[in-house]
Every structure is written in structure tokens, then in C-alpha cells.
Amino acid sequence: MIFGIIHVMVLISTIGSALMAMGFKDLLSSVISLGIMSLLLSLEFYLLEAPDVAIAEAAIGAGLTTAIYVIAIKRTDRWEHEKVN
């Protein structure tokens, strides 16, 4: 019973963080929210007794992909810094 409740809570949190990522206007906030979603997804894989998939999702999805997106955002110009004439 408690195991099912934990599954539902993790899945609702995963969906919530994905919706938050779509709702943010700031790209950095969206990327962080996607990283949290990926981390929650790796927790769900672990709960489903797939530790190898959970480790891969945590390392690549939450770690590497989030880092690449943050680096790409930091190296691009933002619209707020441009002058509009």
C-alpha cells in the first residue's frame, strides 16, 4: 500500500516538474526543472527495480544533459541584454 503511494507521489512530482519547465519564461529555470524531472524519473526506475537504468538516467539525463544545456545557455546572448530601437 505505502509502496503504491510512493510511486504515485514520484510520478505526480515528475509530471509537475515537466509542466513547470514548460511554464517558465527563463531558460535556466526550465533546464533546472528538467534536471529535477530526470532525477525523479531515475528514482522511479530505481523503485521499479531497474537500478542500471536508474544510474544511466541519473548520470546522463540529470547530470550530463543538464550541464550541457546550462553551458549552452550561458554562452548565448539573451534577449534582455539587447537594445531595442
Secondary structure, DSSP 8 states (H G I E B T S, - for coil): -HHHHHHHHHHHHHHHHHHHHHH-SSHHHHHHHHHHHHHHHHHHHHHTT-HHHHHHIIIIIIIIHHHHHHHHHHHS--GGGS---
